[in-house]
Amino acid sequence: MSHHLDSPAARQDVRLDITDFYVFRGERGTVFVLNVNNSISGPDAPQGLHPEGRYEFRIDTDADARPDLAYRFTFSEPGPDAEQPWALHQLTGDESRDDNATGTRLATGVTGKEAAGNGGERIWVGRAGDPFWIDHDVLGAVGEAFGHGERVDLSGWDRGKATNLFAGQTVHSIVLEVPDEKLLRHTDGSDTLGTWAASILATDAGGWRQIQRAGHPMFHPIFGQHDPDLSDRYNASLPDQDQELYADLIAGRIADVVAAYGTADNARAYGEAVTAFLFPDVLPYRVGSAAVYGFAGCNGRTLTDNVVNVMFSLATNTPFDIGLSKDCVTARPTGTFPYVAPVA
């Protein structure tokens, strides 16, 4: 679970539950992918995208962990054929930080069909195979370790029998490809961006409530399995608050586990180094470059990066291999638009 079923608020309506967020180099430009509403919630869960919600790709261009550019998707109720109309708006500068701003409409369309924006954007929204993989037993063991400050107990786990918890499952994908030259026109010449995604819901009082956010993968599976209150607070806050609100807590939890392993002379210093990497929780990406989320660092995230091994190894300061690879997913992503694997 990178962000799957990330918090109690997200589980109340899985249409707003962000499962994963990706940024990478595409065929024509920079690709942003947001996956929500995993089918593992069952056939009785709400389907599609929330008509009273917003789904945003947020982009920071000056390293202050606040958006300077945003791409906002909104949806209407599904029609009789289950297709959902959508609209895409671009918000720049102060508008990107204003829930009441409307921005500039770039495109409209319906789910399941490719569409083009007025600035050369390519958009596709629809059901796709979930490209994420993780083993259920390892997931639970990691949650226990960070919930209690101990080593990850895999004594009863057989690596040779590892299975993907999300095999056969689907998600609803929002895919946006922006030509690099257009993206750079809105970044004041900076080619290094901080990116994240958010799902937002209209409130009865006429405002907006952030339900979930996603930058780096695996925050909740590692730190929030035994602390749902942390996950709710984290998802309701903003990246520029991360250092103040969460760095000390997360550094301490990492330090407890690393001390149990004995893999660092100063476990607290190691925990602080990891939080310096994770916070603020935005995914860095250099426009026009090959994306990778790996052991040497991160530059965006592709649909096939093995973030589970990377993040578990980083958090424990111990090599991790969960025995699974990208070959175990529902349907393999491709190198051509829409990059995710559509499912009828």
Buried (B, 14 or more C-beta within 10 A) or exposed (E): BBBBBBBEBBBEBBBBBBBBBBBBBBEBBBBBBBBBBBBBBEEEBEBBBBBBBBBBBBBBBEEEBBBBBBBBBBBBEBEEEEBBBBBBBBBBEEBBBEEEBEBEEBBBBBBBEBBEBEBBBBBBBBBBBBBBBBBEBBBBBBBBBBBEBBBBEBEEBEEEEBBBBBEEBBBBBBBBBBBBEBBBEBBEEBBBBBBBBBBBBBEEEEEBBBBBBBBBBBBBBBBBBEBBEBBBBBBBBBBBBBBEBBBEEBBBBBBBBBBBBEBBEEBBEBBBBBBEEBBBBBBBBBBEBEBBBBEEEBBBBBBBBBBBBBBBBBBBBBEBBBBBEBEBBBBEBEEEBBBBBBBE
